[in-house]
Amino acid sequence: MKRLLSAMIGLFFITLLPTVSLAKSQCISCHEKVTPGIVEQFLSGKMGKAGLDCSTCHGSAHKKGAEDAKLAKLPTPETCKKCHPEKVSQFMDGKHSLAWIAMKSMPMLQHQPSMIVGGGYKGCSGCHKIGIKSPEEVKQYRYGSGSCDSCHTRHTFNVKEALDPRACQSCHMGFDHPQWEMWSTSKHGTIWQIEGQGSKRAPTCQTCHMSDGNHRVMTAWGFLAVRLPEDDPAWLKDRVTILQALGVLDEKGKPTERLEVVKAGKVARLTKEEFQAERNKMLKICSRCHSPSYAKAQLEAGDKIIREADKLMAEAIRTVKALYDEGILKKPASWKFAPDLLQFYEAKSAIEQDLYVMFLEYRMRTFQGAFHLNADYMHWYGWAQMKETLQKIKDEAKKLRKEKI
């Protein structure tokens, strides 16, 4: 009886809470005049309604308006961890927290204007800022340290918003990873759009990649669709060729310093156990709606598509590599590896421009289309384009050899 009475009293106060008139803090009183939109957003969210104040996240050192505005701290995951320890721990263990690594390590990015790769957030950094930064980088890239607010956007920090698959589309779209386009035009995405947010039939991005609200967000294959070791000897040979073109392995097949970056960014699976653990999780998720045998067959079909795509990719790489070996293409002085797929559009010849697009656009669409159950993306936007580009690369190689003679 006491327990029931206690629960009823608690429920009464929870119901009453949103209607309680809270005294305005100095922060809110000032910002109602300076940034009224931000105040309105904050007060409409759960944190604002619970009586939290701007200083909860931004500290209380900033008190003199524009004069000392830089004293206001910008939140980091550590700020959020005070109230959401489990979710932040999951995030820190996952791949989103590692996204900034690419901004520091990708060789192509070193050639770009600072506004594209740095604090302007107009290019790659606009999405990769979700990754954790050092304290020095947090100071340098002031407005990119929140991480959690990439999905729970300021200043409402709405859970419902982050649960909506459209929250993912601003980053997971476009040239090299059009997951939004693939999912939204797949049967899963179509059902969701017809039935709406209350659909119980259609899995969303969060259903598969954040099962039960887990913020780790990992997949079996990783971003590069590369795993080691590989039992199929022909496939392993093709994969070694790809890893050499990525500069992860040298010409003798030995690891380079870039392997450490791959490990740090978790963009590949480097043990059978690691791959299978993630695959088993996905099988369990798919089996909530499909039979386990059907789910397993679909995922294995995606694996086989990667194998076939890797055959085409390796042949294209070997064709370009032969031009370097024959002295027809000259390795730029600043490059350590050639061809180097991670130079992207900084490649110094038309044939290598085709090679990078084949890898970063068409190969990505081939395997990602397969796993997102989008036949058109897998075939016409991926596989068919890989075949076409391979032929272009072969033809260009013949032409370059003739020109040398």
Number of C-alpha atoms within 10 A of each C-alpha: 6 7 8 9 10 11 11 12 12 12 12 11 11 12 11 10 14 14 9 12 9 13 9 11 14 12 16 21 13 16 17 13 10 13 11 14 12 16 21 16 15 22 18 15 16 15 17 19 17 14 16 15 19 19 16 12 15 16 14 13 13 17 14 10 12 10 9 11 12 12 15 16 17 17 20 19 21 13 18 18 13 10 10 12 14 13 18 22 16 16 21 17 15 19 23 22 25 21 22 20 18 18 18 13 15 15 17 16 20 13 11 13 10 14 13 15 21 21 18 15 18 13 16 18 22 18 19 23 27 22 24 22 22 9 10 9 13 17 14 14 17 14 14 28 24 23 24 23 20 22 18 17 16 15 19 20 20 19 13 10 15 18 19 15 19 14 19 18 16 13 16 17 14 13 12 16 19 19 24 22 18 26 22 21 19 19 16 18 23 14 17 20 14 10 13 11 14 8 13 10 11 19 20 20 22 19 16 18 19 15 16 10 13 18 22 20 19 22 23 20 22 17 17 17 20 20 19 15 12 15 8 9 9 11 17 17 15 22 23 21 25 25 23 24 23 19 22 21 20 19 15 8 12 11 15 13 11 17 17 12 17 18 12 14 21 20 22 22 24 17 12 12 10 16 18 14 12 16 18 13 17 20 20 17 19 20 15 10 12 13 12 15 10 13 19 18 11 16 18 13 14 19 17 13 21 21 20 15 22 24 18 20 25 21 17 27 25 16 19 21 20 14 17 15 11 10 11 16 19 14 15 11 6 6 11 11 19 23 27 25 27 20 22 20 16 17 20 15 12 11 21 25 17 19 28 23 20 26 25 17 20 29 28 28 31 28 28 26 28 25 21 24 21 23 17 17 26 26 18 14 18 24 25 15 20 27 16 11 21 22 14 15 23 15 12 16 18 12 11 14 12 9 9 8 5
